[in-house]
Amino acid sequence: MIQRLLTAKDALTSTIQKILDLNRQLKSIRKTTQETQDIAIKQELKLLNKVADHQAKIVQLYEFKLRRTGNS
């Protein structure tokens, strides 16, 4: 269970880093006004935010299960 938690945390950290990178990229693209790249990045950000939300819920579930088994 601990290994699953660590793997889920690593995946969430990686996804968050991708989101931050894309936000930086989006900021620089807005300065150059390249609309097609802007739309593509926004779509990818939308998907990555959903993935990050799902991964965060998995991490919370593993943490809850570990706490519950630790208290028993």
C-alpha positions as a printed Julia matrix, in Angstrom:
72×3 Matrix{Float64}:
  0.0    0.0     0.0
  2.83   2.41    0.83
  4.45   1.74   -2.56
  1.15   2.54   -4.3
  0.89   5.77   -2.34
  4.43   6.8    -3.28
  3.81   5.95   -6.93
  0.56   7.94   -6.94
  2.31  10.92   -5.32
  5.08  10.8    -7.92
  2.52  10.71  -10.73
  0.64  13.66   -9.21
  3.86  15.65   -8.81
  4.76  14.97  -12.44
  1.32  16.04  -13.64
  1.45  19.24  -11.59
  4.88  20.02  -13.05
  3.5   19.58  -16.57
  0.63  21.93  -15.72
  3.05  24.56  -14.42
  5.24  24.22  -17.52
  2.24  24.62  -19.81
  1.06  27.68  -17.87
  4.49  29.28  -18.38
  4.35  28.38  -22.06
  0.83  29.81  -22.33
  1.98  33.05  -20.75
  4.76  33.49  -23.3
  2.47  32.55  -26.21
 -0.06  35.18  -25.17
  2.63  37.8   -25.61
  3.17  36.7   -29.21
 -0.57  36.13  -29.84
 -0.36  32.72  -31.52
 -3.99  31.69  -31.17
 -3.79  28.09  -32.44
 -1.08  27.16  -29.92
 -3.03  28.99  -27.23
 -6.1   26.82  -27.85
 -4.1   23.59  -27.94
 -2.37  24.4   -24.66
 -5.67  25.3   -23.0
 -7.14  21.95  -24.07
 -4.12  20.09  -22.73
 -4.33  22.03  -19.46
 -7.99  21.12  -19.11
 -7.17  17.43  -19.52
 -4.16  17.57  -17.18
 -6.24  19.32  -14.51
 -8.76  16.47  -14.64
 -5.93  13.92  -14.43
 -4.37  15.76  -11.47
 -7.74  15.88   -9.7
 -8.16  12.13  -10.16
 -4.6   11.44   -9.0
 -5.11  13.62   -5.92
 -8.22  11.62   -5.02
 -6.23   8.38   -5.35
 -3.5    9.77   -3.06
 -6.15  10.78   -0.51
 -7.71   7.32   -0.66
 -4.37   5.59   -0.05
 -3.55   7.97    2.81
 -6.97   7.32    4.35
 -6.55   3.56    4.08
 -3.07   3.73    5.61
 -4.33   5.85    8.51
 -7.25   3.51    9.08
 -5.07   0.39    9.09
 -2.55   2.15   11.32
 -5.21   2.94   13.9
 -6.6   -0.59   13.99
